[in-house]
Structure formats: structure tokens, C-alpha cells
């Protein structure tokens, strides 16, 4: 086993221990012993904050994992990372820092793994951006390592109904439309999130955790184990995941299995297949493109579109369906789904995983799809046919592509007048004040990766449309993105974005926009000559952030069609 950490610690058996005396002196001050210098050094990234339930338990999980690493024969260097809560920052300027945090977290982990020349790395995650960020630096530098998801929250309950975080956002729309009163709104607010764990539906966190398990970079079953139990203590499943992850880490080192041996093109196809079968978030498009770039795997929106066309929608999960992640956990979790897909030829069973085994070997003893339940539908009678969940559209309004989340709804070609807004808050005000009518097509622009900057999620206006009863009659189009909790007729990631001069910047109030699902196109119905005249008159907006992290991000970030990465 080749030791990178000897460049820093230099144990006596490696011949450079004299030169490394200063480093060992400092490590002795933080409780390293002679024996520790001969052990593999494992970086342990712990994105803890009490600023969100998604990560509130992560410090405890990190402490447990540190002990398990040492019990397995390693020595841990433990450190934290930033965490921006999507749910808390949603609908505000703070949301501009959410996607940016993915890059900052990934860079932070790289700084620590390379700064300490560790032998391996285990990364924890909770809230949405921490999940792809936890894997990006492992892929970027082809490290030996794995990632462990902190787990999903249990459902809230109020007056006999199950609640989750999106219940709160949609309640705001219902309150504004006069459908519920202030007391009902407050009751939902107080009961939607009962404890620690990531948002419970098939939103971005659970989508990405499931996709990464299918990718082979986390252990089987770990993405569908709950974060905590009813008493808000770490669940037995998460405790077991921690011990198993530590043992797997040491085994990966002994076998010298690095991340790019696992993160192949076929592995990414497995990840996308599982994400779409479950009914996952549009954000998976953005994050899986980013992960593929870090792993050196060629993957495009066109490639993703091909997979979406052949994968049926099996999951009956919120935001469009009925159930939450804990319901999947009870019937066998992600391994059960993967076995069902593998047996039908939808997965590549020969892909290597961090268990040291292939996908097929991992799933040999996984449970079969149980009968008598409607959480997960069988492939021969799916929740919705192949090609009716995530759709990739092109056209003159999205020449590089955009993403529609259909979720099995019976949508047809539609067109309507554009209602144009330069920022999310203005659109939300118009929706809440009753200015948006059925058949309108709301356009929110200058919210892309560069234009925002930061590509905010449009959960507030999309949830307001649902709460106001307009979810089936009003489309929302943006160069920003959507929360995993979004549903309705929502089209995001429009590329090129407005700030880059994409045609979305040229749309005027009242222009007719056509969403043509038969041809998978999004078109602005304006004569080419008129469009060219508008282009000659157009000027990009000045970035109001001239200093700091948002300014740096706007200068470096790529198009959403390429994953909105800065590397």
C-alpha cells in the first residue's frame, strides 16, 4: 500500500522520519502517537452546522466515524466545511450562495486532502450541495475514498397529515390565495420538520444520495437509511453505515482502488437510471454533469436525454407523488430498486464499487420488489412510461438545452404570452398579488450561474403557483434552476443564460412562447429579423457583485449545460 502521508508524517520504516520531525512534533500535540504514524492517514470531511436540520446531526456522525476509522486501523484528520441551507436561503439573496457553496466545499476538501497528503478520504454530506461537493474533489484528484450521506428526515405530522419542508412553501401560496388562514399556516410551519435529516421527498438530497450509491461511491443501502430515529438520536442504520464505511475505506487502500476506477461512463449511466426511475430532481442533471467532468468522463445533456427516454418512472414520491424516503427504506431501500432494475437489464452489473465488489455482487442478496405496495411500481406497470419524467428540450429559446421535469404528468404542447421578470422576487410578488393568469408563461431571467450570479432555485414562485392553484395552467421558464421540491410545468437551466446573451434575454412582455413536447423544443415565436434587431440593441447587465465570492464565481463559472462548474 503506497503511503502519501509519509511525505508529512514520515514513520520510521520509510526512511524520511528524521526530516519529518517537525510535522510529527505538531501532530503529537493533537494526540498522535508513535503507532499512529504507521497507520494510513484518512481525511474526514464533516460539513456540520446547526443552521439546518439536514446537517444538525453530522458532527455526531463525524465523531462516530472518526472512532470507527481508528478501530479499523486508520488515523483520521477531521475537519469541517461550509454549509448553505437551501431551505433557509430560498427566495432571498442568500440563495445565490447555495450553488457557489458546492464549488467552495469541493475546493475546501481538496485543500485538506492535498495539504495533509492523506492516504484516503471519507466525506459526509447532508444538505443538497454538500452531496455532490463531497464527491467532486475525490474524483478530481482520483483519490482513494468514499462518501456517506447523513440520511433523510422523518416526516412531520399535523392534524393527521404527513408534512415536509415543501408543505411550508406551498402553504404560503395557499395562504396568499385565501385557501388557508394564518393559524393553519403556523401549524404547518411548526410541524413540517420534526428533527435532523435532509428533506424527506425525492428532492435533490435524496436524489443525489441515491445516484451516488448507484454510481458505486457509497456503500449499498446507505442512501436510504434514515438520519435519526423517532427520539432524534442517530439511527441504527447510520451507525452501521459509519462502521461499514470505515472498514471499506481501509479495504480500498489495501486494494489500491481509486475513485476513477469506479466512476466510469457505465457507472454514470447507472446513476442517471436510478435517479430517473425514482423520479429525481432536475438538479441531478447539473450535479451529475459536474461529477462527470471532475472524473474525466465525457457526458453531455444529449447523453442524459438518451437515458431519460428509456427509463420508466417507478417512484411514487413527493413532490409529485405520495411518499417520502422513509417509505422506500421500509420496503428495501435503494438496493431493492437497483436489483429490480438490474434483473431487467437497466443497470450495468459489472461496475466496480467502493465495497470492492461489483454492482451485481452487491445486489446478490438484495430483497425483491415487494407486492401489495405502491411506493415503487414494477417495470411492467410503471408509475409513468419511459421518457415522461425528466425531459431535455432545445429550440431557439434554449440552443444549448434546458430541463423540464414532467414527472409523468400528461402534458401536451402549449403556448402562451410571456410574463417577463428580471429577478425571482418580482415574479413572486406578481404571483402572490394575483397578476398571473391561466395560460401565462412566466419568464424569470438573469438568474443563471453568471447572471444571478449563483443560479438560484425558484421554489418560492413555483410553490406559490401550486398553492394558488395555477400549477397545471401556468408554465415557469428560467435560466435559474428549481428545487427538488418543485413540481408543476417548470423549465429551468435555460442555456445560454440571459447574461451570456441567450435568447431568453430578448423575450418581451406578451411574446408568444411555445413548449413543444412532441419535438422536445422550447421556442420563442418571434420573426428571426425581429430577434436579430433585439440582439443588436441588447447589452448584458453589470454584475452588481464586484468583489468577493460571487464576483469570482461569475467570472469562472461555466454554462448550466456543462454543469455550472468552476474547475
N, C-alpha and C positions, 0 to 999 in steps of 0.2 A: 504493500500500500504506500504510494508516494505521499509524502507529508509536505504540504505547503507551509504549515505552521512552523516548521523548523527554521524557516527564514527569520521568524520572530523569536521563538522560544528556545530553539537550539538545544534539545536534550542531549545528554552525554553520549548517547550511542551514535549520534550523527556527526560528530567531529567539529561542529561550529559552536559548541556551547559556551566556550570562553568568550568569543566575540559577542555573544548574546546575553552576557551577564546583566547588563543594564535593564534589558527587557524583562528578564526573569526577576530581577530585584523589584521592579514595579508590580509585576503580577503576584509576587509573594504578599505584597501589601493588600491585595484583594483576595486573599485566601487560596492562592495556588500553592501546591506542594511539589516536592521533587517528583512524586508519582504522576502528578497532573501534566508535567512537561513531556511525558512519554505518551500521553493519550492524544487521540485526534481532537483538534480544536473545532468546535461546532458553533457557528454563529446562530443566534436565536433571536429573530426579529419579532417584537411584541408590540403591535400597534394598539396600545391601551389608551383609553380615555373614559372618564365618567361623563363625557359630553353626549353620549348616545348609548342606548341600550345594546346596540349591535356589538359594542366593544367594551362594555362595562365589566364583563367577566374575563376579559382577555389577560389581564395581569395575573389573576389566579391561575388561569390555564397555562400561562407562561412559566409561573413558578413551579407548577406541577411538571411541566415538560422539561424544565431545567433539571429537576431531580431525576426524571426518567432518563435523560441523556447521560447523566453521571452514573446511574445504575446500569446502563447499557454499556458503559466503558468509555464514554467520551467526556469532554470538558467543555462546558458552554460559556460563550461570551454573549451575554444577554443585553439587549438594547431596545429602545422604543423607536417609533416613527410617528409622523403626524397622522391625524385622522380628521377628515372633514365629513360631518354628518349631512348626507343628502336631505334627509327628512327635516332636519332643523334649519338648514340653509335654504331650503326650497322657496322659490318665489321672491328671493332677495338678492342683493348684490353679492352676498356671501356665497351663493351658489356658483359664482364664476370661479371660485377656488376649488370646486369639487373635482372636476376632471384634471385640473392642473395638479391636484394632490397626487393623482396616480403617478405622474412623472416624478414628482418630488420624493414620494415614498420609494419608488424603484431606485432612484439615484441615491437615496439615503442608505438603502440596503447594500447597494454596490459599494458605497464608501466604506461601510463597516466590514464587508466580506473581503474587500481588497486591502483596506487599511490594516487589517489584522492578519491577512494571508491565511484565512481559515481553511481547514480541510473540507468542510461541508457546511451546509446551511439548512435550517428549518425555519420557515416563515409562517406566522399565524396571520389570520385575517378575520374581519368581521363585516364592517360596513362596505358598501359597494366597491369603491375604488381601491380599497386595501386588498381586494382579492386578486385582480389581475396584477396589481403593483407588487404583490408578494411573490409572483412568479416571474415577472419580466426580467429582473436582474439575474435570476438563476439561469434563464435561457440566454440572456445577453452574453454572459461570460462562460457559458457551458459548464456551470458548476455542478458538483455532486450535491444534490439536495432534494427537498420535497416541501410541500406546503400543506398546512392543516387549517381548514375552515373552522371558525369558532361555533358555528351552528345557528339554527333558526330559533326565533322566539316562539313561545307558545301563544295560542290565540287568546285575545281578550274576550270577555263575556259581559253582556249588559242586557238586561230585560229579555233573556232567553235567546239572544242573538250572538253569534261569533263576530268579533271585530278584529281589525288590524289597522295599520297606520293609514292605509288608503281610505278606510272608513271615515277618518277625520277630515281628509281633504275633500271627499265627496259630500260630507255633511255640511261643509262651508257653502258649497254650491246649492245644496238643498235649503239651507237656512236663508241664503240670499234670494232664492226663488219663492220663499214663503211656505215651503213644504214641511219644515220642522221649526220649532220655536227655540229660544235661547237655552231653555232648560234641557231640552233634548240634545242640543249641540254640546253643551257642557258635559252631559252624561257620557256621550261618545268619547269626548276628549279625555275624560278621566279613566276610561276603562279599555281603550284600544290597545295599549301596550302594557302588559302585566309584569314584565320583568326583562331580564337580559336576553340577548339574541338578536339576530338580524331579521328584517321584515319577513313575515311568515308566508306570503304568497309566492308564486313563481315570478317574483320580481328579479331585479338584477343580481342580488346577492346569492339567492338560491340557484338561479340560472347558472351563474359563473362557477359556483362551487360544484355543481353537478357536471358542468362541462369539463372542469379541470380534473375531476375524478375520472371521467371518460377519456380524457387526454392521457391519463396514466400518471399524473404528477401529484396525486394524493391517494391515500390508501382506500381500498374498497369499503364502501359504507360510510365513510367519514363525512360526506357532504350531507347526508340525510339524518344523521344523529342530531338530536335536539341540543341546544346550548345548555339549558338548565332544566331542572325538574320543577314540579309544582311549588316547592319550597324555595325556589330561586337559588338552589345550590347547583354546582357543576353536575351535569347529568352523568350517569354511569357510562353512557356511550362516549362522551367526550373524555372521560378519564381513561377509558380503554383506548381511544384514539391516540391519546398522548403517549401512552406506554408503547403502543404498536409503532407509532411514528419514530420514536427514539430508536427502537430496535431496527427498524427498516433503514434508518439513517446509517447506522454502523454497518449493516449488511451491504448497503450501496457502496460505502467506502472500500470494504473488503473486496467487492466485485469490480470496483472501479467503473461503475455505471454512472455516466454523467447525463445531464438533462437532455442534450441534443440527441442522444441515443434513443430517448423516449419520445421526444417531441418531433415526430416525423410528420410528413404530409398525411399519411394514413391516420395517424393519431389525431390530427386536427379534424379530419373528416368524421372520426368517431365523436369528437367533442361537439361538433356542429349538429350531428344527427341526434344526439341525446338532448341537446338544448332545444331543438325544434320539436322533437317528439313530446317533450314536457310542456311545450307552449311558452318558451322562454322569452326574455326581454330583448328588445331591439338593441340595447346596449351591448349584448353579446357580440353583435356584428363588429362594433367598434373595438371591443377588448380582444376578441379573437384575432382580428386583423393585426392589432398591436403585438400580441404574443407571437404570432407567426413571424412578424418582422424581426422581433428580438431573437427568435430561434433560427433565423435564416431560411425559413420555409416560404416558398412562393405561394401566396394566397391572395386572391382578389375578390372584389364584390361579385364579379361574374362567376367565379368558382363557388362562392357562397350561394348564389342564386340557383345554381345547378343542384345543390344539395337540398335547398328548400323545396324544390319542385318534386323531389322523390320521397320526402319524409312525411308520413301522415301525422296529424296531431292526435296524440293519445291522452295527454293530461287534461284533467278537468279541474284546473287550478285558477284561483284568483290571480289577476284581476278580472278575467273574462268568465271564469268558471266558478265552481262552488268551493273547492277545497284549499287547504294550506299544506305546507311541507310536513307538518306532524302527521297528517293523514297518509302521506306516502310512506313515511317512516314506519307506521304501524303495519303496513301490508308488505314490507320487504325492502323499501328504500330504493335508491338508485341501482344497486346491484340486481334487484329483481327486474327493473325496467331493462337494464343492459342485457341480461340473459334473454329476455323476450325478444329484443332486437337482434342479438347475436344469432339466436336459433333460426331467425327468419332471414339471415343474410344481410342485415343492415349495418353490421359493425365488422371491422377488421379484427379478428380474434388473435392474430399473430403479433399484435403490437406489444412491445415491452412496457412494463410499468414499474413504479418505484417499489413495488413489493418484490421485485426481482423476477416475477412471473409475468406471463403474457395475460392479456385480457381474457382469453379463453380459459386459461388455468385459474385465474382469479374467480371466474364465474362458474366453475365446475359444480360447486355446491350451493350456488345462489338459489333462492326459492323461485318457483314458477309463479307466473301471474295468477293471483287468486281469482276465483269466480265469485259471483254474488256481491260485487262491489263496483262502484262507478267513479272511483278516484282516478284510475288509469284504465283506459279502454284497450281492448286487444287490437292487433294489427288488422285482423279480418273484419272488424267493425269499429273503426276508429271514431273518436270524437268528431273529427272533421277530416276530409280527404287530404292526400298529399298536395302540397302547393297552396294551401289556404291558411297558413299561419303567417310566416314572415315572407314578404314579397319585396324584391328589389326592382325598382322602377327606373326607367331612363326617360328621355324626351328632352324637349328644348328648355324645360324648367329644371332639369337635373341631368345635365350632359355627362357628368361623372357618376351619376347614380343617386338614389335616395332609398329610404327604407320605410315600408308600410307594415304595420302589424295588423293583420286581418283577423287572426285568431278564430278562424272557422266561420266568421260571420258571412252571411250571404250578401256580399257587396257586388254591385254592378258598376258599369261606367257611370260616372256622374260629372256634372259640370255646374258651375255657379259663379256668381260675382265675387271677386276678390275683396276682402276687407283687410286693409293693409296696416300693419303696426310695426314700428321700428324697435320695439322692445316688449318684453313679456308683460311688464306691469300695465302698459297701456291696453293690451289685449284683454287682460284680466278685468280691468275696470269696465271695459265695454261689455264684456260678458255678464258681469255682475249687475250692471245697470240696465240690462235688457236690450242693448243696442244690436245684438247679434240675432239674426232670424234664421229659421229653417232654410236650407239650400245655400246659405252663405258659405264661402270658403275663406277661413281666417288665415292670413299670411303673417307670420312673425319672423322678421329678418334681422340681420346684424346681431344674431345670437350664436353664430358659428364659432369654431375654435379660435379664429383670429378676430372676428368681428365683435364677439362678446366683450372681451375675449373670455374663453373658457367653456363655451358650448353648454349653456345652462339647460337643465331639464325643464320641460314645460308642463310639469304636473299640475301646478295651480290652475292655469287656464283649461287644461284638458279635463281635470276633475270638476272644475266649475261648469263646463259644458255638460258633463254627465249628470251632475247634481241638478242642473237646470232643465234636464230632460231633452237636451239637444244632441246627445251623443250619437244618435242614428241619423241625424239630418244635417249636421254641420261638420265639415272637414276642417282639420287644422294642419297647415303646412309650415315647416320651419327649417332653417339651416342650423338650428339648435338640435337638441335631442329630447328624448322622453324618458321619464321614469319607467322602471319595470312595472310600476303600478298603474301605468296609463292604459286605458282602453277607449275604444271609440274609433272614429275614422281619422287616424293620426299618421302623418307622413313627416319623418324627420331626416336629419343628416343630408339635406339637400346640398349637392355639390355640383359645381363650385359654389361656395358660400357667397353671400352678398358682398362681404368685404373684399373678396377676390374678383369681383366683377361678374359673378354668376348672374344668370338672367333673373333670378329671384330679386335682385336689386332693382330691376327695371319694371317690376309689376306696379301698376297704378290702381287706385281705388276703382272698383267696378269692372276691371278687366275680367274676361271670362277665362277660367281655368278648368281644364278637363282632366279628370283622373280616369284613364282608360285601362281597366284591369285586363281586358281581353288581349291587348297588345303590351301590357306592362309598361305603360308610358304615363308621364306627367307633363302636360303641355300647356303653355300659355297661348291662348288663341288670339294672337296679335300678328298682323302682317309683318313679314321679315323686314321690309323697308322701315316701318314704324319702329321696330325693335332696334334697328341699327341707328336710327336717329336718336332714340333714347340713350343708346350706349355712348354716342358721341357727347351727349350732354351730361353723362354720369361722372361723378367724382367719388372716390372712396371716402368714407368717414375717417376723421382723425381719431386715432386711439387716445381716449382720454386718460389712459394709464401710461404715463411717460416714464415712470420709474417702478422698480420693484418686480415681484414675481410675475404679475400679469403682463407687464411690458415685455419681460424676457420671453414669456410663453408665446405671446402674439408674434414675436419676431421669429421664433424657432419652429412653431407647430406646423405639421403637415395637414393636408385635407382630411376631412372625416372619411372620405372614400379610401384613405390609406391608413386609417386607424387613429388619426389625430395624435401622432407620436412626435416627440422632440429629438429622438436619437437618430 
